[in-house]
Amino acid sequence: MAKCAPINLRIKAFITDMFMIMMPIMYIATYIILNGKDDFQSNNIAKWLTMFSYGLIIIIFWTNKGQTPGFKAYNIKLINQKTKENLNFIQATIRYIMFIISAISIVGILLPFFRKDKKTLQDLTTNTCVIIEE
């Protein structure tokens, strides 16, 4: 079996994805669609749509290649632990929702630091694993 990716690579990949995917979405929403940061900050629909857009793009990457740009940059890949293949759309969607829940809870953030297998809440609930690609 492939080796599980360490937390530091996963964090670096996440930061890379935020800059490569989320920042352009936020820029388009803030300065092209709306009239600047004040309009964006006061528009809850715009905030939800940017999060939804980011999630949809991430889900598409997970289901098609098993890698986001950040994962690819650090040679890690997301797989279904049981089949060793890419996630299906439903599994990827549930994983993204669990990622949001995990990100807002202290337990979700700290969980991988206390587990030997370094699995996150979203890995445990969707039976996925982030591996080092060989």
C-alpha positions as CSV (number, residue, x, y, z in Angstrom):
1,M,0.0,0.0,0.0
2,A,1.1,3.5,-0.7
3,K,2.4,5.6,2.1
4,C,0.1,8.2,3.7
5,A,1.0,11.8,3.1
6,P,2.2,13.7,6.2
7,I,0.2,16.6,7.6
8,N,2.7,19.2,6.5
9,L,2.4,18.3,2.8
10,R,-1.4,18.4,3.1
11,I,-1.3,21.9,4.7
12,K,1.1,23.2,2.0
13,A,-1.1,21.7,-0.7
14,F,-4.2,23.4,0.9
15,I,-2.4,26.8,1.0
16,T,-1.4,26.4,-2.7
17,D,-5.0,25.6,-3.7
18,M,-6.3,28.6,-1.8
19,F,-3.9,30.8,-3.8
20,M,-4.4,29.1,-7.2
21,I,-8.2,28.5,-7.0
22,M,-9.9,30.5,-4.3
23,M,-8.1,33.8,-4.8
24,P,-9.1,34.1,-8.5
25,I,-12.7,33.3,-7.6
26,M,-12.7,36.0,-4.9
27,Y,-11.0,38.5,-7.2
28,I,-13.6,37.9,-9.9
29,A,-16.5,38.1,-7.4
30,T,-15.1,41.2,-5.7
31,Y,-13.8,43.4,-8.5
32,I,-15.4,42.2,-11.7
33,I,-19.0,41.1,-10.6
34,L,-19.3,43.4,-7.6
35,N,-18.0,46.9,-7.0
36,G,-15.2,46.2,-4.6
37,K,-14.5,44.7,-1.2
38,D,-17.2,46.7,0.6
39,D,-19.9,45.2,-1.7
40,F,-18.4,41.7,-1.3
41,Q,-18.3,42.0,2.5
42,S,-21.9,43.1,2.7
43,N,-23.2,40.5,0.3
44,N,-23.8,37.1,1.9
45,I,-24.9,35.5,-1.3
46,A,-21.5,36.4,-2.9
47,K,-19.7,34.8,0.0
48,W,-21.7,31.6,-0.3
49,L,-21.3,31.5,-4.0
50,T,-17.5,31.8,-3.8
51,M,-17.4,29.0,-1.3
52,F,-19.7,26.9,-3.5
53,S,-17.6,27.6,-6.6
54,Y,-14.4,26.7,-4.8
55,G,-16.0,23.5,-3.5
56,L,-17.3,22.5,-6.9
57,I,-13.9,23.0,-8.5
58,I,-12.1,21.0,-5.8
59,I,-14.7,18.2,-6.2
60,I,-14.1,18.1,-9.9
61,F,-10.3,17.8,-9.4
62,W,-10.8,15.0,-6.8
63,T,-13.1,13.0,-9.0
64,N,-11.2,13.4,-12.2
65,K,-7.5,13.2,-11.2
66,G,-7.5,12.6,-7.4
67,Q,-5.3,15.7,-7.3
68,T,-5.9,19.4,-6.9
69,P,-3.1,21.7,-8.2
70,G,-1.7,21.8,-4.7
71,F,-1.8,18.1,-4.3
72,K,0.0,17.7,-7.7
73,A,2.7,20.3,-6.6
74,Y,3.5,18.1,-3.6
75,N,3.1,14.7,-5.3
76,I,0.1,13.6,-3.1
77,K,-3.1,12.1,-4.2
78,L,-6.6,11.5,-2.7
79,I,-8.0,8.0,-3.1
80,N,-10.9,5.9,-2.0
81,Q,-9.2,3.7,0.6
82,K,-11.2,0.6,-0.2
83,T,-11.0,0.7,-4.0
84,K,-7.7,2.6,-4.3
85,E,-9.3,4.7,-7.1
86,N,-10.5,8.3,-7.5
87,L,-13.5,9.4,-5.5
88,N,-17.0,9.4,-7.0
89,F,-18.9,12.7,-7.0
90,I,-21.1,11.8,-4.0
91,Q,-18.1,10.7,-1.9
92,A,-16.1,13.9,-2.9
93,T,-19.1,16.1,-2.1
94,I,-19.5,14.6,1.4
95,R,-15.8,14.9,1.9
96,Y,-15.9,18.6,1.0
97,I,-18.8,19.2,3.4
98,M,-17.0,17.3,6.2
99,F,-13.9,19.5,5.4
100,I,-16.0,22.6,6.1
101,I,-17.3,21.1,9.3
102,S,-13.9,20.0,10.3
103,A,-12.4,23.4,9.6
104,I,-14.8,25.2,12.0
105,S,-14.3,22.8,14.9
106,I,-11.2,22.5,17.0
107,V,-11.6,18.7,17.1
108,G,-11.5,18.5,13.4
109,I,-8.4,20.6,13.2
110,L,-6.5,18.7,15.9
111,L,-7.6,15.2,15.1
112,P,-4.8,14.2,12.7
113,F,-2.2,15.3,15.2
114,F,-3.4,12.7,17.7
115,R,-3.9,9.7,15.3
116,K,-1.1,7.4,14.2
117,D,-2.5,7.2,10.7
118,K,-2.8,11.1,10.5
119,K,-6.4,10.8,9.1
120,T,-8.6,13.8,9.3
121,L,-12.3,13.8,10.1
122,Q,-13.2,14.0,6.4
123,D,-10.9,11.0,5.7
124,L,-12.6,9.0,8.4
125,T,-16.2,9.8,7.4
126,T,-15.6,9.1,3.7
127,N,-13.1,6.3,3.9
128,T,-10.5,8.2,1.9
129,C,-6.8,8.5,2.2
130,V,-4.2,11.1,1.0
131,I,-1.2,9.2,-0.2
132,I,2.3,10.1,-1.5
133,E,2.2,9.5,-5.2
134,E,5.0,7.3,-6.5
